[in-house]
Amino acid sequence: MAMSRRWLALLVGVGVIATAATACSGPSRSVGTASTDRLVIGQIGPGLGRLAWMGRPQEVGARLAVQDINSEGGVLGKPVVLNAVHDATAGRATATGNELLRANVDAVIGAPTGGSNSFDEQMANSHVVQCLPSRSWPYATVSTGSTIFTTAPPDSASAPAIVSELLTKKAKTAVIAAPNTAQGRKAAKAVVARLRGNGVQTATVTYDPSATSFGSVANQVLAAKSEDVVELPGAEGPALTGALIDAGVAPAAIVGGPGMLTPSLQQTVHTAKPSSLDNLYVAGPAGDAAFDARVGLATGNDLLDAAQSYDCAIIIALAAEEAKSADPGTFASHIRDVTTGANRCSTFALCAALLRQGKSVAYAGHAGPLRLNARNEPTSAREILGYFDNGYLAQAQYRDYPISGSS
């Protein structure tokens, strides 16, 4: 199909968005008790190692949401507090969790890079609602009541956008390179099924995502002798892309998944000139074009998971509004409700007004109409398909896709 190629401008004004409300003064509550006077949201995301580039959009998304909520009078008539903390290694995850609990958080957006499982358990045991805006961390089935939810689609949700580009290129053969993880294998399976359904022959190469080099993976990809390459990496995306290009794979033959959706890919693969990634396509979860432009002002146009982080905060705030309580023990059971009600609305202001009239709402925000399922996972994904052109990440299309199955 024909695609328009409207520029997604690389915005260079990198600014810092101030938190809309500062933390309350006074003594902290005991760990595990709830703040009922105002809603306090914690935020933590990737800031270490190979995941660091994903962290800034998540933080900006959360801050923008709190800013927008408070500009409309806050939750239950009081300003929302955002308490953002630094990322933590596995050894620091529990201490960082205690820091958030001492700050009286009722909900947390994200998880630390290290020790996410222990952190998730810590939040659940303290009855703190947690929202994951990314599938960078393992997402466990809700088993501790409705204390955890996600606005992030699985990596397999990018399959329709990836395959649409390959079909536009009239690909006949493709090799899929995916990490040997549950998510990686599922994403590869989704791409293979769609390609084979359209008569494209496929081969799959799986690899260890924690490897220190990916030359051997590149050699396996070349050995498949396919016209096109699909990369479905996580944080190792830039390293894998560099290895493929060094081995002789043309950038125009590559279509990548969410682990490559960053303008900094050009710098991180250490290519010689801006045009050396021309026509390399990438797909991943994003927001609508206007929101992504707003995020880009603060992130240098890194967009991944910003809309999902924003929608985490809005859903938490709307759940508190519907429950008429900032106590997570009360509003946790309203998380799914505010995405599946009778009246669709796209902003906190519109949704909150409907809730105050006693109407149910289906919040459809910047990440799309999520409509959380019984596992508190989205049933729809908003995906962006972009491409590199002379060092810039340009936009080809935004589309909402239904998500089949679960995480």
N, C-alpha and C positions, 0 to 999 in steps of 0.2 A: 504494500500500500504506500501511497505517497505520504511524505512527512514534511511538515513545515519545519524550518530550522531557524526559529527566532532565537536571538541571543539571550542567554541567561547571563546578564552582565556580571563580571567579576568586580564586586564592590570593594574598593580599597580603603574606605574609611572605617578602620577598625576601632570601635569604641567600647567602653565599658558601661553597661546599663546598671544603674544603681538599684539596689533592692528597694522595693516600694515601702517597706516598713521595717524598722529595725526590731531586734529582739526585745521582748519585754524585760524590764528591770525587775528586781525582786528575787526571792528564793525560787529555786527550781523545784518542781514537784518530784516526788519519789518515782523511781523507775517503775514503769508499769501502770501508773495512774494517768488519767486523762485530763487535758486542759479543756474546760467547757466554756471559758469566758471568751476566747477567740481562737480561730483556727491557726495552728502553727504547722507549717510544712517544712520538712527538711529536704535537702537535695545533696546527692553525692553521685559522681559519675566518673568515667575513665579520665585519668590524668597522668597515668604512668605508662611508660614503655610504649609498645606498638599500638595501644589503644588510645593514646593521649589525644590524637586528632579528633576522636569522636566525642570527647568530653565537653569541649567548649559549646557546640550547638545545643547539647542537652541542658547545660547551665543557663544559656541565654534563653532557651525556650521556657524554662521554669520561671525565670525572672520576668520575662514579658507577660506571662500569664498572671502572675501576682500583681504586676503593674496594672494590667487591664481589669482585674477583679477589684482592686482597690480604687481605681478610677470610677467604678460604679457603686461605691459605697461599702465594699468589702462583703464579708459573709456574716449574715445575721446582724447586720448593722455595724460590724467592727472590722477594722483592717486586718487582712491576713498577714501573718509574719512568715517570711522565708528565711530559713537558717541553712545556708550552704556551707558544707565542710569540704576539706581537701580529700582527695582519693586516699585509699589505704591499701597497704600490702596485706598479705594473709596474716602476718603477725600483728598487725595493727587494726584489723577489722573490728574486733570486739571493743577495743578502746574507742574507736571512732563511733561505733554504735552507741556506747555509753555517753559519748559527748553529745550525740543527738538527743538521747533520752533525757539527759540533764537539761537540755534546752527546751524541754516540754513539747517535743514534736508529737503531733497527732497522726501525721502521715509522712512518708518519706518517698521521694522520687529518686529511683536509681538504686545502685548497690556499688560497693567498692570493687576495684579490679581484682584484688586478692581476697580470699575468704568470704566470697559472696554467699555460700551456703550457710555458714555459721552466722553471718550478718542477717540473712533472711529469717533464720530460726530465732535469732535474738529479737528482731522486730515483731515477729508473730507471737512470741512468748510474752512480749510486753504489750500486746494488743494494739500495735501501731499498724495502720494501713500502709501498704507498700505498693507502689506502682513502678513497673519496669518499662522504660521508654525504648529499650533496646533488647534484642536477643543476643547481645554480646555475652550475656551471662546465661547459664542454664535456667530455663523457666520450669519450675516444678508445678505439677498439678496442685490446685488448691486443696490443701488437706488440713488446714488449721482454721476452718471457718472461712469467711470471706475477707481475709486480711490482706491478700495479695492479688493484684491484677496487672495486666499488661495492655498497653496501647500499641505495641510493636508487632508487626506481622512476622511470621517465620521467614527465613531466607527463601523458602520455596515459593513465597508469594511473589517474588520477582520473576519467576519463570515466564509468565505471559509477556511481560515487557521485553525480556531477553529474546524469547522465541520470535516475537513480532519483528524485531530487527533482523534476525537471521532469515526470516521468510522474506522480508523486504529485499535483502541481499540475494535472494534466490539460492540460498545455501543448499548444497547437495549432501555434504558430509560435515560432521562437526565432532570434535573431541572435547569432552567436559572434564575439567580439572577441578576437583573438589576435595576439601579436607576430610579425612577419615574420622568424622564425628557423626553423631546422630543427626544433627542439623545439616551437615554437609551432604551426607548420603541422601537425606530426604530431598534437599534442594536439587541434587543431581538427578534423582529419580523423576522429579517433577519436570525438569527440562527435557530429559530423555523421552518421557512419555509424550510430551507435546511435539517434539521434533519428529519422532517416529510416526506419530499420528498424521504428520504432514509429509511423510515420505522421505525424511532426511535420515541418512544413515549415521549412527553415533558410535563412539567409543568413550569409555570413562577411565580416567586416571585418578586414583585417590592417593593421598599423601598425608604425612604427619605435619600438622600445622605448626608444631613447636620446633620444627627443624631449623637449623642455623643457616642453611643454604638450600636453594631449590634448583640447582643445576641438573640433578638427576631427574627431577620432575619434568623439567623442560625437555630433557632428552626423551622421556617417555611420551610426552605430547607430540614431539616431532616424529617419533616412530609410528604414531597412529596414521600419519600421512593424510590428515584431514584438511579441507580447505579453510575451515573456521575453527576458532577456539573459544570455548566458554569457560571463564574463570568464575568460581563461586567461593572466593576466599573470605576469611575473617580479617583479623588484623594483619595477617601476613600478605595481604593483597599487593602492596607496593613491591615487596621483595620478590614475590612470585612473578609479577609483571616484568620486573627488571630482568629476571632470569630468562623468561621467555623471549624477550626482545634481544637479549645478548646472544641467545641461541639461534636467532634468525627468524623468529616469528614476526611477521609484519603487524604493527599496531592496528591497521585497518582490518585485520583478520580476527581481532579479539573483541568479544563482548563480555563485559564483567558484571559481577553482582555487587551487593552493598559494600563489601570490603574494599571497593575501589572508587566509591562515590565521593571523591574529594578533589578539589582543584589542585591540591598539593601533590597529587600523584606525579605530576610533571617533575617536581623537584625530588621526590623521594625515590624515584627509579633512576635518578642521576643521568637522564638522557642529555645529549649534547646540545640540542637546540630546541626552541619552543615548538617547532613544527614536527618534532620526532614522535609525538603521540597522536598526530592528526588522524581523525576518523576512528579512534578507539572509542567504542561505546560502553557506557556503564548504566546500570539500573539499580534502583533502591528506593526505600520508603522516604517520602518527603512530605512537604505541606503543599498548599496551593501556591501559585506563583507570587501573589502579593505578599503572603506571609514569608515565603522563602527570601524574597528581596529584603524584607524587614530584618530577618535574621542575618542575612549576608552582610549588612552594615556593621555588625559586631563580630563577625567570624571570618571575614575574608572570603565569604561565600561557601564555607563548609556548612552543609545543611543537614547531614544525616542525623535523624532522630530528634531534631529540634521540634518539629510539629508534634511528635509523639510525646515529648516531655511537656510541651505546652498543654496538650490535651489531658495528660495525667493530672495536672494542677486544676484545670477547669472541672474535670469530672469529680475530683475530691471535693472541691468547693460546692458544686451543685448537690452532691450527696449530703453534705452538711446542711445545705439550705433545705432540701427535701425532708431530712430527718429533724430539722429545727434544733440541731445540736452539733457542737464541735467535738463531741466525745466520739472517738473512733469506735468504741464499743457499740455506739448507737448508729452512726452513719455508715459503717462498713457494709451493712446489709442493703444499703441504698445505692451502692456503686453501680451495679449492673442496671438498676431501675432507670437511672437518669440517661442511659444510652438506648433504651428500648421502649420508651413510652409512646403515647399517641401523638404528641405534638413535636414535630421536628423543629429544631432551632439551632443556630450556628454560632451564637456568642453567649458568653456568660450573662450579659445583661438581658438578652431576650429570654433565655432559659429560666433565669432566676425570676423574672417577672411572671412567667407562666406558672412556675412553682408556687409563687405567692398568691396566685389566683386559684390554687388547689388543683391545677392541671398537671398531668404527667408529661414528661419531656423525653425526647430522643435527641440528645446532643450530637450534632454532626459538625465537628470542628475542622481545624486545619488539616488533621490527618485523615479526614473523611468521615463517613457515617459508620462508626466502628461497630455499633450494636453488639456489645459483648455477649458471648455465649455463656452457658452454664459453668464453664471453666474459667470465666472472667478473661477470655481472650477475644480479640477483635475478629469479626467475621468479614471484614472488608479491609483492603489495603490501598492506600494512595501511593502510586509509584511514579517516579520520574525516570525518563529515559534521556540521557544526555550524551554528548560526544565532545571530544577534544578537537580544538581547531586553533592552531598557532599558540598553544599554551593556555587557552581559555577553555572553561567547561561550558559548553553551550547546551541549550535545551532543545530537544526534539518533541517531547510530548509529556503531558501529565494525564494519568488515567486512574480511575478507581476499579479495582478488581475484586471479585468475591474470593474469599479464602475457603478452600475446601479442606475438610478434616480439622485436625487440631495441631498443637505444637509437636 
